Amino acid sequence: MTAEFPVQEVRVSLTVDDFDTALTFYRDTLGLPEIEAYADGGRVSILGAGRATIEIIDEQHAAEVDDIEVGRRVAGPVRLALRVADSSATAQRLADAGATVIGGPVVTPWRDRNVRLDPPQGVQLTLFTPEDHGSQSQSAAV
């Protein structure tokens, strides 16, 4: 542990009814590499997802984001936002694999191109691609 970053990893755990469908969706279709896998009294697969951040937002901002991306309040208390190279193309690939596109693509006031999806297993996803690819996005969080 370092003084600068006392937390070394953020891990989001998704408990799903259909493990194989979720694994195929996130690992094979989205392309998250499998780092570890266990089958000891149950199954778990740990997938790499790059750098992680935690975004804490109030209900007003959550409603604003939902309105921008979908046009109405739809997300629960947890939504995954994943920075990808091309949010539109990635969303299409995920939709072809069973996700439902529920909003977008839209360009947000913070200049990300966002697409909102409901995956076949898990929580809502926002795929985002910064319009200015040279800068860090401010919406890169859970």
Backbone as CSV, one residue per row, in Angstrom:
resi,resn,N_x,N_y,N_z,CA_x,CA_y,CA_z,C_x,C_y,C_z
1,MET,0.836,-1.174,0.000,0.000,0.000,0.000,0.884,1.241,0.000
2,THR,0.440,2.240,-0.768,1.166,3.492,-0.755,0.329,4.545,-0.050
3,ALA,0.995,5.568,0.437,0.275,6.651,1.100,-0.603,7.392,0.103
4,GLU,-0.150,7.492,-1.150,-0.913,8.218,-2.170,-2.209,7.497,-2.525
5,PHE,-2.170,6.194,-2.692,-3.332,5.394,-3.052,-3.436,4.206,-2.101
6,PRO,-4.129,4.346,-0.961,-4.192,3.262,0.004,-5.002,2.064,-0.488
7,VAL,-5.903,2.257,-1.443,-6.660,1.144,-2.018,-5.964,0.738,-3.311
8,GLN,-5.628,-0.520,-3.441,-4.866,-0.995,-4.585,-5.718,-1.507,-5.737
9,GLU,-6.974,-1.842,-5.486,-7.823,-2.385,-6.544,-9.283,-2.143,-6.185
10,VAL,-10.077,-1.828,-7.179,-11.530,-1.783,-7.029,-12.065,-3.010,-7.740
11,ARG,-12.856,-3.792,-7.040,-13.452,-4.987,-7.639,-14.959,-4.890,-7.479
12,VAL,-15.670,-4.931,-8.590,-17.128,-4.939,-8.588,-17.559,-6.388,-8.775
13,SER,-18.351,-6.900,-7.851,-18.816,-8.285,-7.919,-20.258,-8.314,-8.411
14,LEU,-20.496,-9.033,-9.473,-21.846,-9.203,-10.004,-22.305,-10.618,-9.699
15,THR,-23.324,-10.774,-8.891,-23.926,-12.080,-8.630,-25.018,-12.267,-9.674
16,VAL,-24.887,-13.308,-10.477,-25.794,-13.500,-11.617,-26.474,-14.857,-11.537
17,ASP,-27.630,-14.964,-12.171,-28.360,-16.229,-12.237,-27.771,-17.174,-13.275
18,ASP,-27.242,-16.614,-14.368,-26.705,-17.424,-15.461,-25.229,-17.076,-15.652
19,PHE,-24.376,-17.807,-14.947,-22.934,-17.541,-14.950,-22.356,-17.598,-16.356
20,ASP,-22.698,-18.633,-17.116,-22.112,-18.801,-18.454,-22.485,-17.660,-19.388
21,THR,-23.733,-17.205,-19.335,-24.153,-16.088,-20.182,-23.397,-14.820,-19.798
22,ALA,-23.289,-14.556,-18.507,-22.576,-13.362,-18.054,-21.101,-13.428,-18.429
23,LEU,-20.469,-14.574,-18.218,-19.058,-14.727,-18.547,-18.821,-14.533,-20.038
24,THR,-19.644,-15.144,-20.858,-19.508,-14.986,-22.305,-19.667,-13.521,-22.699
25,PHE,-20.655,-12.840,-22.111,-20.915,-11.447,-22.448,-19.728,-10.565,-22.083
26,TYR,-19.266,-10.626,-20.840,-18.217,-9.724,-20.377,-16.822,-10.128,-20.866
27,ARG,-16.513,-11.409,-20.870,-15.180,-11.860,-21.278,-15.053,-11.928,-22.785
28,ASP,-15.938,-12.675,-23.422,-15.769,-12.954,-24.843,-16.276,-11.825,-25.741
29,THR,-17.437,-11.267,-25.422,-18.003,-10.244,-26.295,-17.422,-8.866,-26.000
30,LEU,-17.412,-8.461,-24.729,-16.849,-7.159,-24.380,-15.327,-7.186,-24.454
31,GLY,-14.739,-8.349,-24.198,-13.293,-8.501,-24.349,-12.480,-8.271,-23.092
32,LEU,-13.107,-8.368,-21.912,-12.344,-8.221,-20.674,-11.538,-9.492,-20.428
33,PRO,-10.231,-9.392,-20.267,-9.412,-10.593,-20.099,-9.645,-11.267,-18.747
34,GLU,-9.688,-12.586,-18.767,-9.836,-13.347,-17.534,-8.486,-13.398,-16.830
35,ILE,-8.443,-12.876,-15.606,-7.213,-12.830,-14.822,-7.089,-14.064,-13.938
36,GLU,-8.213,-14.446,-13.315,-8.250,-15.623,-12.456,-9.614,-16.277,-12.603
37,ALA,-9.668,-17.588,-12.339,-10.942,-18.306,-12.348,-10.874,-19.420,-11.310
38,TYR,-11.999,-19.626,-10.616,-12.075,-20.654,-9.591,-13.395,-21.391,-9.707
39,ALA,-13.372,-22.657,-9.352,-14.601,-23.455,-9.280,-14.490,-24.333,-8.043
40,ASP,-14.605,-23.717,-6.883,-14.445,-24.405,-5.613,-15.695,-24.147,-4.775
41,GLY,-16.722,-24.995,-4.946,-17.978,-24.783,-4.248,-18.862,-23.779,-4.948
42,GLY,-18.484,-23.329,-6.083,-19.170,-22.330,-6.899,-18.183,-21.842,-7.931
43,ARG,-18.623,-20.974,-8.799,-17.741,-20.498,-9.869,-17.527,-18.999,-9.755
44,VAL,-16.308,-18.576,-10.047,-15.964,-17.162,-10.097,-14.948,-16.952,-11.202
45,SER,-15.091,-15.873,-11.905,-14.120,-15.454,-12.904,-13.807,-13.986,-12.627
46,ILE,-12.528,-13.669,-12.505,-12.106,-12.300,-12.253,-11.580,-11.751,-13.570
47,LEU,-12.217,-10.696,-14.038,-11.898,-10.119,-15.341,-11.207,-8.771,-15.165
48,GLY,-10.194,-8.537,-15.963,-9.502,-7.250,-15.934,-10.319,-6.198,-16.667
49,ALA,-10.348,-4.981,-16.117,-11.116,-3.906,-16.750,-10.346,-2.586,-16.737
50,GLY,-9.030,-2.652,-16.798,-8.265,-1.412,-16.824,-8.300,-0.673,-15.509
51,ARG,-8.132,0.618,-15.583,-8.126,1.485,-14.405,-9.535,1.628,-13.858
52,ALA,-9.681,1.631,-12.573,-11.000,1.779,-11.950,-11.069,3.058,-11.135
53,THR,-12.239,3.650,-11.106,-12.520,4.777,-10.237,-13.891,4.545,-9.629
54,ILE,-14.212,5.266,-8.591,-15.547,5.221,-8.013,-16.125,6.620,-8.140
55,GLU,-17.285,6.701,-8.732,-17.977,7.981,-8.890,-19.140,7.991,-7.916
56,ILE,-19.132,8.941,-7.008,-20.225,9.078,-6.052,-21.068,10.257,-6.515
57,ILE,-22.347,9.991,-6.778,-23.225,11.028,-7.297,-24.508,11.072,-6.472
58,ASP,-25.114,12.240,-6.436,-26.380,12.338,-5.723,-27.528,12.009,-6.679
59,GLU,-28.721,11.896,-6.134,-29.893,11.511,-6.927,-30.162,12.501,-8.049
60,GLN,-29.950,13.787,-7.800,-30.186,14.799,-8.831,-29.272,14.580,-10.039
61,HIS,-27.981,14.334,-9.776,-27.054,14.107,-10.894,-27.359,12.786,-11.591
62,ALA,-27.704,11.745,-10.822,-28.065,10.460,-11.436,-29.244,10.642,-12.378
63,ALA,-30.233,11.428,-11.958,-31.391,11.687,-12.810,-30.984,12.460,-14.056
64,GLU,-30.050,13.404,-13.916,-29.566,14.169,-15.065,-28.857,13.256,-16.066
65,VAL,-27.991,12.390,-15.572,-27.278,11.457,-16.459,-28.272,10.547,-17.171
66,ASP,-29.227,9.986,-16.425,-30.250,9.136,-17.054,-31.022,9.909,-18.115
67,ASP,-31.371,11.154,-17.814,-32.124,11.955,-18.775,-31.305,12.197,-20.042
68,ILE,-30.018,12.496,-19.889,-29.144,12.727,-21.044,-28.993,11.450,-21.864
69,GLU,-28.731,10.320,-21.200,-28.425,9.081,-21.915,-29.661,8.338,-22.392
70,VAL,-30.772,8.412,-21.640,-31.932,7.570,-21.933,-33.219,8.376,-22.118
71,GLY,-33.283,9.547,-21.493,-34.481,10.352,-21.603,-35.414,10.236,-20.412
72,ARG,-35.057,9.408,-19.441,-35.875,9.227,-18.239,-35.025,8.515,-17.181
73,ARG,-35.477,8.527,-15.960,-34.748,7.878,-14.849,-34.928,6.375,-14.958
74,VAL,-33.821,5.648,-15.134,-33.911,4.196,-15.322,-32.931,3.392,-14.484
75,ALA,-31.822,3.962,-14.084,-30.774,3.177,-13.413,-31.085,2.994,-11.938
76,GLY,-30.589,1.886,-11.419,-30.641,1.651,-9.983,-29.492,2.377,-9.313
77,PRO,-29.144,2.000,-8.089,-28.088,2.694,-7.359,-26.682,2.391,-7.876
78,VAL,-26.536,1.360,-8.720,-25.225,1.010,-9.280,-25.367,0.902,-10.794
79,ARG,-24.438,1.557,-11.481,-24.353,1.481,-12.935,-22.874,1.418,-13.254
80,LEU,-22.475,0.560,-14.162,-21.077,0.496,-14.576,-20.881,1.401,-15.776
81,ALA,-19.848,2.233,-15.732,-19.477,3.060,-16.868,-18.111,2.582,-17.334
82,LEU,-18.026,2.216,-18.599,-16.794,1.655,-19.148,-16.303,2.530,-20.295
83,ARG,-15.086,3.021,-20.186,-14.478,3.800,-21.269,-13.987,2.815,-22.324
84,VAL,-14.458,3.007,-23.548,-14.081,2.138,-24.660,-13.646,2.997,-25.838
85,ALA,-12.957,2.392,-26.797,-12.446,3.136,-27.945,-13.569,3.676,-28.823
86,ASP,-14.647,2.924,-28.983,-15.776,3.352,-29.822,-17.065,2.858,-29.181
87,SER,-17.731,3.755,-28.456,-18.921,3.348,-27.705,-20.030,2.842,-28.616
88,SER,-20.203,3.430,-29.774,-21.276,3.001,-30.685,-21.015,1.599,-31.224
89,ALA,-19.805,1.350,-31.691,-19.471,0.029,-32.241,-19.493,-1.035,-31.145
90,THR,-18.977,-0.699,-29.965,-18.995,-1.660,-28.862,-20.424,-1.966,-28.447
91,ALA,-21.267,-0.944,-28.390,-22.676,-1.158,-28.038,-23.356,-2.073,-29.047
92,GLN,-23.065,-1.896,-30.311,-23.672,-2.764,-31.331,-23.229,-4.209,-31.146
93,ARG,-21.938,-4.403,-30.865,-21.424,-5.757,-30.641,-22.096,-6.395,-29.430
94,LEU,-22.282,-5.614,-28.359,-22.924,-6.138,-27.159,-24.417,-6.381,-27.389
95,ALA,-25.053,-5.535,-28.163,-26.469,-5.743,-28.501,-26.633,-7.020,-29.323
96,ASP,-25.717,-7.258,-30.232,-25.762,-8.496,-31.025,-25.612,-9.727,-30.138
97,ALA,-24.991,-9.543,-28.956,-24.772,-10.654,-28.020,-25.846,-10.723,-26.938
98,GLY,-26.887,-9.910,-27.044,-27.992,-10.040,-26.103,-28.280,-8.851,-25.222
99,ALA,-27.447,-7.817,-25.246,-27.740,-6.615,-24.463,-28.838,-5.820,-25.164
100,THR,-29.542,-5.007,-24.393,-30.564,-4.123,-24.950,-30.068,-2.687,-24.855
101,VAL,-29.986,-2.019,-25.992,-29.611,-0.608,-25.995,-30.833,0.177,-25.521
102,ILE,-30.669,0.933,-24.450,-31.806,1.691,-23.930,-31.622,3.196,-24.086
103,GLY,-30.467,3.623,-24.591,-30.250,5.038,-24.849,-28.970,5.284,-25.592
104,GLY,-29.010,6.309,-26.455,-27.818,6.740,-27.165,-27.637,6.041,-28.489
105,PRO,-26.572,6.406,-29.141,-25.469,7.234,-28.637,-25.858,8.708,-28.554
106,VAL,-25.335,9.357,-27.509,-25.509,10.791,-27.303,-24.161,11.389,-26.923
107,VAL,-23.978,12.653,-27.276,-22.802,13.384,-26.809,-23.246,14.166,-25.585
108,THR,-22.578,13.912,-24.478,-22.943,14.508,-23.191,-22.382,15.926,-23.069
109,PRO,-22.879,16.688,-22.102,-22.304,18.020,-21.862,-20.815,17.972,-21.500
110,TRP,-20.338,16.833,-20.998,-18.912,16.713,-20.656,-18.118,16.096,-21.804
111,ARG,-18.728,16.060,-23.009,-18.083,15.697,-24.279,-17.656,14.228,-24.371
112,ASP,-18.474,13.342,-23.824,-18.309,11.911,-24.047,-19.446,11.466,-24.948
113,ARG,-19.179,10.494,-25.795,-20.234,9.855,-26.592,-20.654,8.603,-25.828
114,ASN,-21.881,8.619,-25.296,-22.361,7.576,-24.390,-23.467,6.746,-25.026
115,VAL,-23.468,5.464,-24.669,-24.554,4.555,-25.021,-24.889,3.778,-23.754
116,ARG,-26.177,3.683,-23.410,-26.627,2.953,-22.219,-27.208,1.623,-22.653
117,LEU,-26.835,0.563,-21.924,-27.314,-0.782,-22.225,-27.784,-1.502,-20.976
118,ASP,-28.704,-2.428,-21.172,-29.056,-3.420,-20.168,-28.451,-4.731,-20.654
119,PRO,-27.436,-5.262,-19.963,-26.845,-6.531,-20.396,-27.765,-7.696,-20.045
120,PRO,-27.508,-8.870,-20.619,-28.349,-10.026,-20.298,-28.229,-10.461,-18.842
121,GLN,-27.138,-10.166,-18.175,-26.920,-10.450,-16.753,-26.124,-9.289,-16.183
122,GLY,-26.508,-8.787,-15.037,-25.725,-7.742,-14.396,-26.476,-6.438,-14.264
123,VAL,-25.732,-5.347,-14.139,-26.297,-4.022,-13.939,-26.149,-3.212,-15.220
124,GLN,-26.882,-2.104,-15.282,-26.814,-1.269,-16.480,-25.385,-0.834,-16.760
125,LEU,-25.087,-0.714,-18.055,-23.775,-0.272,-18.514,-23.908,1.039,-19.256
126,THR,-22.997,1.961,-18.993,-22.790,3.107,-19.864,-21.450,2.881,-20.533
127,LEU,-21.453,2.841,-21.848,-20.206,2.806,-22.611,-19.920,4.243,-23.008
128,PHE,-18.706,4.717,-22.762,-18.403,6.091,-23.133,-17.072,6.193,-23.848
129,THR,-17.027,7.120,-24.795,-15.828,7.438,-25.542,-15.667,8.951,-25.509
130,PRO,-14.579,9.451,-24.930,-14.371,10.901,-24.932,-14.283,11.417,-26.366
131,GLU,-15.011,12.486,-26.650,-14.963,13.101,-27.979,-13.580,13.666,-28.256
132,ASP,-12.933,14.193,-27.224,-11.556,14.677,-27.333,-10.674,13.573,-26.797
133,HIS,-10.216,12.677,-27.674,-9.515,11.470,-27.249,-8.199,11.762,-26.521
134,GLY,-7.725,13.002,-26.549,-6.460,13.308,-25.901,-6.597,13.658,-24.429
135,SER,-7.819,13.787,-23.912,-7.967,14.186,-22.519,-8.638,13.097,-21.712
136,GLN,-8.520,13.185,-20.412,-9.178,12.235,-19.510,-10.625,12.638,-19.341
137,SER,-11.533,11.678,-19.380,-12.948,11.945,-19.174,-13.232,12.085,-17.684
138,GLN,-14.268,12.865,-17.359,-14.667,13.009,-15.969,-15.790,12.068,-15.610
139,SER,-16.191,11.158,-16.511,-17.295,10.251,-16.185,-16.848,8.808,-16.225
140,ALA,-15.629,8.562,-15.819,-15.051,7.225,-15.926,-15.241,6.430,-14.652
141,ALA,-16.463,6.273,-14.198,-16.633,5.624,-12.917,-17.826,4.714,-12.870
142,VAL,-17.955,4.119,-11.721,-19.082,3.237,-11.439,-20.227,4.065,-10.940
